[in-house]
């Protein structure tokens, strides 16, 4: 027997996991929804002890997130959850698109690490550079 009879059943459990896990950080603007192939099909097969659900969640950023203060912006959190039922108790493993989330918050920076002397990095000189 699969872990969940329907996508809605899986979605209910994933929603509970997300809202509990991010309580005080995100307020729900729109309910969590299944995306992609997970929208219309039951999650798993007859012999599964694990299920997977890809989802999107519309939220408002109301509390600090890993040191980033609340922005009060409306965001779309995207991810997938693996639900393991092999122990008789559901275990949730969330995989979130953190880069996409932080980009929406405005907290992403892309930078090259500082290097004192690039000549000391073998193979990292793209062209001849005169040495003074």
Protein Blocks (a to p, Z undefined) as FASTA:
>chain_A
ZZbfbfklmmmmmmmmmmmmmgokaccfbdcddehjllmgceddfklcbdcddddddddd
fbdeehiacehiacdddddddddfknopacddddddfklmmmmnopaccdddddfblmlp
ghiafbdcddZZ
